[in-house]
Amino acid sequence: MTTDVARRVAAIWRIEGARIVATLARVVGDLATAEDLAQDAVAEALAQWPGDGIPSNPGAWLTAVAKRRAIDGWRRSQNLSEKYRLIGAGLDDITDAEWQPIDDDVLRLVFAACHPLLAREAQVALTLKVVGGLDTDAIARLFLVPVPTMQQRIVRAKKALSAARVPFAVPDPSEWPARLSAVLSVIYLIFTEGYAASTGVEVLRTELAREAVRLGRVLHRLLPREPEALGLSALTELQASRFAARVDANGDAVLLADQDRRRWDRSTIARGAALLDRADALGRGRGPYQLQAAIALCHAKAMSVDATDWDRIVLLYEMLGRVAPSPVVEINRAVAVSMASGALKGLAIVDQLADAGVLKGSHLIPSVRGELLSRLGRTREARSELLAAAELTRNEREAALLRRKAEALQL
């Protein structure tokens, strides 16, 4: 019973955690305190729920307990009257019926964590930790830095926000431009981790990806004339359209070439395409998210891999590489080039990246290299690269897929 409850609590936290912390941060005005209160509430749930049963609205229960703990702490403080003023009336009497997850609370937390006093990397890392619920190891892998470096970055960011007494409220519109780029990055990386989990036993973390889609929708409604907000929302909608086809009945990954495109959600594709059209209609040129959405739309329109307009995708990746250069963009460009012009040309790009020493510790280069070598008939090399990639990935399903592909090659 206790083990079952612990699993349920973990699942509830994955789904509700960001909203609970966001609500508490708005009430207490401090991120670190909000996190501590939320964790205390989780500990109390683990102690009480095995005997009392799981409440009908567990998110409300956790939030109410955390707020009551805050009130108890403030009652012991010297600044009692000021603390009561902050929390307002009635917070000690929250009921399940009053619990309504407020979408803007989460977005408010994103904007607050993306405060300009923090460096860009710290803004994004902290928000991924608090809003995305990602562990430090996953965040470090997204940033391609050692875990201790990321741990220090997040701790310093929390201390900086606390010392500066950053208010947890959506800033005035005049302050949005200074934070928007980081906010877009956060939503994008949350979606990325949900779409292709970097660790664990699942290919998809659907609840995480769908939260990023939701945040993107809220953001572009707040900023209907911001092309990159529209572009990011278009991108997440188009990628989310593939969810039903991305895993098989056993939960294993299904590669793009093998997906049943009849299972792609055409209404979601239409929604993403319409958002991209709205962004283009603003006439301010395509930024990184619009370009990625345009690439995703090329895939969404094609009825098969062979029918895909690979030449256009190569062009779009070249444009993306100019406005937002990164090794990951180059890896993806190499795959597109291999489809448009042959595996040998794609392999040349990958080899240049490998020689430059980029993406060390990542499975991306050996996995792509293994695929291209396999297509060129260099089976022994391909097998070695795929097995090396399997050792580097932290996702068990992805590692198993890479090993199966290596074993399928005939030496």
Helices and strands as residue ranges (DSSP letters): H 2-28, H 31-52, H 58-75, H 80-87, G 91-93, G 96-98, H 103-113, H 120-130, H 136-143, H 147-163, G 173-175, H 176-195, E 199-200, H 206-222, H 227-240, H 243-246, G 256-258, G 261-263, H 266-281, H 288-301, H 310-323, H 327-341, H 343-356, H 364-375, H 379-392, E 394-395, H 396-408
